[in-house]
Structure formats: C-alpha cells, structure tokens
C-alpha cells in the first residue's frame, strides 16, 4: 500500500482550531460537538456514547475484522479545591502534570453563572515582598493558587461570583506555529493526535481509498484520567492503533521527526504482529521511524484491553519535548503519522483468523520466531519472511 498525499495545510489549520477549544477531562462537550461536525464535513456520521466518546465508521469491503484509529479529545487541566479567605482559589490537577508547569499559566475557571479569567501563581509571587523566598518556595499543587481577574477580595466575593468547589479550570494553550515547522503549545497531547486522525481521514476521502475492512475512527474523552477507550470499542474491531504523544527526553529513543512506534508502555508490550506490520509499512514507504519504550505511560489501548477487549493494540506517536509541560513537536512527525495511518488502513489483512473473535483449533494461528528459527536467519532474510501481518 502506497502513501496517500497529506494535506498539511489542513493539518495545521485543524490543529489550531482544536487547540483553541478548552477541553480538560470532564469538560469536553464543546470539542465533541466540534469534532462531530468536522467528521460530518468529511463525509462520516458519528455515534456518541452517553458522555460523548465518538465513533465514526468509514465503510470498507468487510465489516468484521475492522481496524480502529483512536485518539483522545481531553487534555490536562485543574479543578477548584477550595475557596480561600484571601479571595483566591486552591487547585487540584486533572490528569497527572506538575504544578511547576502551572505556575504563571493563564487560565479560565468555568463557574455556574459564567467563566472567569485568571492566573495560576505561587503562594509567594511578589519578589518585592518575599525577596529570595520566591526562589526557594516548594513546588506542588499545595503551593499555587488561582488569582481571579474580578473583584475577589475574600471568600464571600468568590461566592458572589458563583465560583464553587469542583469548578473546572482550563489552561491556556499559548500556541505558536514556528515557520520552520516546530509547534509549541500546551495540550498537543492529544490535540495533535486528533488532527492527525482527521487529516488521514481527509486523505482517504479525497483519494477515494478502498479499505479491506471497516475503519473505526474513535475519539475518547477521559484518557488523561485512565478511562480512555474502555467503553467505545465495537465487537467487530480486531486491531486498534492509538495515536498519541511520545516522549523526546534523555533516556528515550523518541524523536520530534518521523513516527515513533511504541514497543511497550507501563502496561506491557504492544501486539507483536501489529507492530511488525507497522515497521514493515514504514520501511516499504520510506517513512522515517524509530522505536521506543515508555515506562511511565499508558494510552487508550491500555484502557480498552483492561476493560476486556480482545484486540491487537499498537501505539504510534509524535515525539514531544517536555510532555505534559510546555510541549513542542514538529510538523514532520504529524505528516509522517498521517502517512503511516493511510498505508495501514489500506493494506491487506494477513491474519484471516482475526475476522472472527474466536476460531477453532490452531490452523491459521500466528507464528513468532523461535531459537531454532534464529539459526536460519539468513534464509529468512533472503526469502523476505516478514511473517503474518495484521
């Protein structure tokens, strides 16, 4: 299967729109509506779960053995923990991210009767008052507070503004598209993944790609708190690829360029045969790639398997510098991911057993190399023995 042409102008524009919509976990209705409308514009009708996870199916030549591309719409954020006597708000994080990156952030708190702007500040924010204590103050969510840009001198003023415990706080993305292809923003995890999925779909539609099985485009709404794709997967789906961020950091093999294929995360290895196929597609189509293992990471794939889904899973990523902080990626990785997705969805299904959830006996079951097979590695290479592919 050859690469489809990718509309990078659309990719950048849709990413900018996605980043402009606040969507911390628990406050995703607006972005669900936006993505549903975008899917309709691209020719697909979407089904929504009760809370708003999206499934849009692009029909292929066969229903069973379907393939899924999954991304998540929710981002990191915060909630109001307490109304303070000084007229400010204490916070707890939504999702796992450090208060180190919250300090100085502009934010919006969504109260019952409206939204208010504000800034997250350390408790000792004035250098003219606290001098060197500003530099030595501890880091953590107990040591920051949200200053509201409204008349809020004390607890009672906050009550008059209808602000209450549990209100969602969205953090400004502070997005910048640099002329050399770099993109700097909060919430690239996983707005960039959503943009990649939509761009791959657009390429499929524009070029009338016929796929061997149905393709399920899934968009989840609570990945950052571990729920992910636990309740959106249809029984027809045999394999699922998550599109999310990789970690470009010391000790990691991820890159801000090309595709980073995750071989494992904290929940264990991804599917051997599906990963093997993705690597083969990268090689055949000259898509730059690298492999990595993530020790402190879980994705939509993990939540689906933990919920009982018997599917092959993989994770393909765009390398992110400073993940869950002030993130940076490059357009090269996003384009590469869209290219790989189009190659994958159009490729033949090699493991015919996957058309059924359960098959009788061992016939047609997959094979992995054994120690004996390794002794004859030269012959395997000469015969281009890639083994079964999903």
N, C-alpha and C positions, 0 to 999 in steps of 0.2 A: 504493500500500500504506500503510495507516494504522498508527499506533503501537500496539503492544500494551502493556497495563498491566504495569508493572515492580514486582516485589515488593522494595521497598527494604529491608524488614526482613530478608528472606532474604539480600540482597546484603551487608548489614553483618555478619550472623552468619557467613556462609560465608567472608568476608574475614578475620574474626577467627580462625576455625579454621585457615585456610591460613597465616596469619602465625605461628601458634603452632607450626607444624611446621618444624623446621630442614631446609633443602634446598639447601645450597650445591652448585654444579656438582660432580658426582662422588659426591654423597651424597643421591640423590633417591628411593631405593626407598620410603621411608615415605610421602612425599607422592604418589607414583604410586599406591600402594595406596589412599590416602585418596580421591583424585580418581576412581579407577576405581570405588570403592564408591559415591561420590556420583553418578556417571553412571548406575550401575545403579539407584539410588534414583529417579533422574529418568526412568527407562524406557529407557535405552540400554545396550547391551552394548559393551564396549570390546575392541579388539585392541591388543596391545602388541608393540613391536619387542623384539629381544633385550635391549637395555639399558633399555627402559622408556618410550620415547616412546609416547603414547597416540593412537589413532584411534577415534572413536566416530561412527558414521554414523546420521543421522536420515533415514529414507527420505522422498523426495519423489515427484513424479509421473514423474520421469525419472532414470535413473542417470547417463548421460553428460552432460557439461557441468556437473558438480557444482561446488558452491561450498564453500570451506573457510574456517573461522574458526580461526586459530591463535594460541596464547599459549604462554608458557614457564613451567615449574614451577621451574626452577633459579634460584638467587639468587647474589649475590656472597658471598664467604667468604675463607678462607685455608687454607694448609697449613703443617705444621711443616717448616721448612727445616733446622733443626739443634737438637740438644740442647746447651745451653750449660753451661759449667763452673759457673755461678752458680745452676744449678737452674731456669733459665728457658728459654723456647723462642723461637728466632728464627723468623720467619714470611715466607712469600711470599703475595701476594694470589692469589685465584681470581677471575678476571674483573678488569676494569680499574676500580679505585677507589683513592682517595688514602688513604695512611696517616694523613693529617690527620684523617680521619673515623673511623679505627680507634682512635686514642688515647682511652683511657677506656672503651672498649666492654667490656661483659661478654660472655663467650663460653664455648662448650663445645668441648673437644677430644675427638674420638672415637678412643680408643685401642683396642688389640687386646682387652683384657680389661675394658673399661668406658669410661665417659665421665667427664671431669673438668671442673669449672667453673674459670673463671679470668678475669683482666682483662688487656687489652692496655694496656701502659704505655710511655711514652717511656723511653729508657735512663736519662735523668736525670729522675726523677719526684719526688724529695724536695726541696721548697723549703727545708727546714731544713738540708739538706746542700749543695745546689748553688746556692742563692740565685738570682741573676739568670740563671744558666746554664740554668735551667728554661725561661726565656722565649726564649733565643737559640739553643737546640738546633736542629739541622737537622730537616727533615720528610722522611720517607721510610720505606720498609719496613726499611731497614737500621738505622733509629734507634728501632725499637719492639721490644718483646718481650712474650711472654705469661707472666704470673705465674700459676702453678697453685695453686689452693686445696687443697693437700695438702702433706704433708711432702716437700719437694723442695729440698734444700739444695745439691745438686750434680748432676753428670751421672749418677752411679750411682743416686741416688734416683729420677731420672726413668726410668731403665731398669727399676727395680723396679716402677714404676707401669705398665709395658708401653707407655709412650709412645715413638713412634718417628718417624723422618723420613717425611714423606708423610702423616701422620695429618691428617684433615680437621678444620678449625676452623669452627664455625658461630657467627655473630654474633647476639646477642640483638636482636630487632626493636624493643623498647621502644615498643610500640604504645599510642597514645592516641586514642580516638574523642571528639572535642570535640562538645559539644551543638549548636554552630552548623553542623555538617556537615563541618568540617575533620577530616582524619585525618592523624596524624603517626606515622611509623614508618619503620624501615628495611625494605627488601625489598618496598615497594609495587610496585617493578619486580621481578617482574611478577605478584605475588600478586593485585594489584588487577585486572589484565587477566584472570587466571584466574577471579576472582569475577564479573567482567562476563560472560564467556562462559557460565559456569554459570547465571547469573541470566537471560540471554537465552534459554538453552535451557529453563529452567523456565517462562518466559512462553510460549514456543512450545508446550510440553506442556500447560500449564494451560488454554490457549485453543485447543487443537487446530488449530494453524496448519497449513495445507496449503501446501507449498512446490513451486515448479515443477520443481526438481531436488533431488537428494540434498544434504544439508548435512553436511560432514565437520567434526567438532569435533576439533581436533588440539592436543595438549599436548606440547611438546618439553622436553628435559631438559638441553640444553647450549648454550643461546642465548648465555649470558654469555661463553662462550669461542669463539663464532663458528660452532658446528656447527648449531644451530637446526633448521630443518625440512628438512635436507638429505637425510633418508632415511625420511621418514614420509608423503610425499605419494603418493596413488594416481594412476594414469594417467587416471582419469575426471575428475579435478579440472581445471576450466578457469580458475577465478579463486580467489584466496586473499587474505583480509584478515587482516593481523596486528593484534592488539590489544596495545598496549604503552604505555610512558610517553612523553610529550612533555616538552620542556624549557622550563619557565617561568623565563626568565632574561633579563637585559639583552641586547638584540640579537636576541631571538626573539619570535615572534608567538603562541606557545602561551599557553594560559590554564588556570587551575585550574577554570574553569567551561566547560560545554559540551564539544563534541567538537573536538579539534584534528586536522585532516586533513593528513598529511604529503604534500607535493608531491614531495619528493626527500630522500634521505639521502646519505651519503658514497659510495654505490654508484651514484647517479644517480637520474633521475626515476622515479616510480612510473607505473603504467599510466594513460595519458591518459583513456581512456574509462571506466575503473572509477572513477577519482577524480571525473570529471564526473558520473557517476551518483550517487555518494555526496553530492556537493554538492547535486544536484537533490533527493535524498530529504530532506536537512536542510531545504531551503527549503520543500518541499511540506508537511512535517510540523512546521514551526516548531520545529526542533531547533537550538539555538544552536550555531554552529560558527565556526571560524577556520582559516586555512591557515598552514602553516609549512614551513620547510626546515631540515633538521638536517645540519650539516657534519661532525660527529664522532659518527656514529651509524650502526649497522646493526641489522637486525632478522631475524626468522625468514624474512621474504620474501627477503632478500638471499641467505641460505644456500640456499634452495630453487632460486632461479634459477641461482646459481653451480654447483649440483650438476647442472644440466641440465634442470630442469623448465620446460616451455614453458607457463607460466601467467601470467595477468594478476595483478598484485600491487598491493596498497594497504596503507597503514598508518594506522590511526586510533588516536588517543592520548588519554589523560587527562593534563592538564598537571601536571607535578611540579615543585615548587620544591625546589632543592638535590638534583637527581637524583644517584644513587649516593652520597648522603651521608645526612643526617638529612632524609628526604623528607617532603613534605606535599602532600596532594591534597584534593579536595572531593567529597562525595557527588554533587553536581550533575553533575560530569563523568562519574562512573561510571554514573549513571542515564541520562544522555544517550547514552552509548556503547551501553548495552543497548538503548535505544530504536532507535538507528540500525541495529544489527545485526538486530533483528526486522523493521524496514522493508525492509532489504536482502534478507534471505533469502526473504521473501515476495513480492518484486517480480518482474515478468515478466523473462524472458531476452530481450533485444532482439537480440543478435548471435547469430543461429542457427548461423553457421559454427563457433561455439565448442563445439557438440555433438560435433564431430569434431576430433581432434588436427591433421589436415591436410585441407584442402579444395582441390579442383582449380579453377584459374583465379581471376579477380578478382571474380567475382559474389558479392555479399553482403559484400565486404570493407569494413572501416570507413573512414570519411572524417574528415579533420581540416580545419579552415578554412584557406584559402589567402589570399594577399594580395588576390586578386580578390574573394573572398567577403567580406572585411572592408569593401570599398567598399559592400556592400549590407547592412550590419549592421542597419539599421533594419528592413528587410523580414524578416530572420531573427528579430528580437525579436518583431515583430508576429505572426509565424506560430508563435512558441514553438518554434523549431527547436533542440531540445536535442541532436540527433544521436543516433547509436546508443548504446545503453546495455547494460552487461554483465548 
